[in-house]
Amino acid sequence: MSPDFVVGIARQAIQVTLLVSLPILGIGLLVGIVVSLVQAATQIQEMTLTFIPKIISIFVGLLLLLPWIMNQLMDFTLEVFSKIPPGAR
């Protein structure tokens, strides 16, 4: 395996990781902003109030996005396995 091959696989792995994690992080960000706006409007500054909505929304997001995430990860894994030269197996 050449260094170019390894760098290409590493680059693709980082891309897949970002692609899979960004929707979940975006959900957490949006819910955090909404909760912060509600806290600012009502002047309720309870620190634990932000965690429960974020945890629930991220859990629901994972449940809804899990088939897509698994499909992305399986496609990447199959592509990596198909690129491995037969002599290296």
Secondary structure as a PSIPRED ss2 file (coil, helix, strand):
# PSIPRED VFORMAT (PSIPRED V4.0)

   1 M C   1.000  0.000  0.000
   2 S C   1.000  0.000  0.000
   3 P H   0.000  1.000  0.000
   4 D H   0.000  1.000  0.000
   5 F H   0.000  1.000  0.000
   6 V H   0.000  1.000  0.000
   7 V H   0.000  1.000  0.000
   8 G H   0.000  1.000  0.000
   9 I H   0.000  1.000  0.000
  10 A H   0.000  1.000  0.000
  11 R H   0.000  1.000  0.000
  12 Q H   0.000  1.000  0.000
  13 A H   0.000  1.000  0.000
  14 I H   0.000  1.000  0.000
  15 Q H   0.000  1.000  0.000
  16 V H   0.000  1.000  0.000
  17 T H   0.000  1.000  0.000
  18 L H   0.000  1.000  0.000
  19 L H   0.000  1.000  0.000
  20 V H   0.000  1.000  0.000
  21 S H   0.000  1.000  0.000
  22 L H   0.000  1.000  0.000
  23 P H   0.000  1.000  0.000
  24 I H   0.000  1.000  0.000
  25 L H   0.000  1.000  0.000
  26 G H   0.000  1.000  0.000
  27 I H   0.000  1.000  0.000
  28 G H   0.000  1.000  0.000
  29 L H   0.000  1.000  0.000
  30 L H   0.000  1.000  0.000
  31 V H   0.000  1.000  0.000
  32 G H   0.000  1.000  0.000
  33 I H   0.000  1.000  0.000
  34 V H   0.000  1.000  0.000
  35 V H   0.000  1.000  0.000
  36 S H   0.000  1.000  0.000
  37 L H   0.000  1.000  0.000
  38 V H   0.000  1.000  0.000
  39 Q H   0.000  1.000  0.000
  40 A H   0.000  1.000  0.000
  41 A H   0.000  1.000  0.000
  42 T H   0.000  1.000  0.000
  43 Q C   1.000  0.000  0.000
  44 I C   1.000  0.000  0.000
  45 Q C   1.000  0.000  0.000
  46 E C   1.000  0.000  0.000
  47 M H   0.000  1.000  0.000
  48 T H   0.000  1.000  0.000
  49 L H   0.000  1.000  0.000
  50 T C   1.000  0.000  0.000
  51 F H   0.000  1.000  0.000
  52 I H   0.000  1.000  0.000
  53 P H   0.000  1.000  0.000
  54 K H   0.000  1.000  0.000
  55 I H   0.000  1.000  0.000
  56 I H   0.000  1.000  0.000
  57 S H   0.000  1.000  0.000
  58 I H   0.000  1.000  0.000
  59 F H   0.000  1.000  0.000
  60 V H   0.000  1.000  0.000
  61 G H   0.000  1.000  0.000
  62 L H   0.000  1.000  0.000
  63 L H   0.000  1.000  0.000
  64 L H   0.000  1.000  0.000
  65 L H   0.000  1.000  0.000
  66 L H   0.000  1.000  0.000
  67 P H   0.000  1.000  0.000
  68 W H   0.000  1.000  0.000
  69 I H   0.000  1.000  0.000
  70 M H   0.000  1.000  0.000
  71 N H   0.000  1.000  0.000
  72 Q H   0.000  1.000  0.000
  73 L H   0.000  1.000  0.000
  74 M H   0.000  1.000  0.000
  75 D H   0.000  1.000  0.000
  76 F H   0.000  1.000  0.000
  77 T H   0.000  1.000  0.000
  78 L H   0.000  1.000  0.000
  79 E H   0.000  1.000  0.000
  80 V H   0.000  1.000  0.000
  81 F H   0.000  1.000  0.000
  82 S H   0.000  1.000  0.000
  83 K H   0.000  1.000  0.000
  84 I C   1.000  0.000  0.000
  85 P C   1.000  0.000  0.000
  86 P H   0.000  1.000  0.000
  87 G H   0.000  1.000  0.000
  88 A H   0.000  1.000  0.000
  89 R C   1.000  0.000  0.000
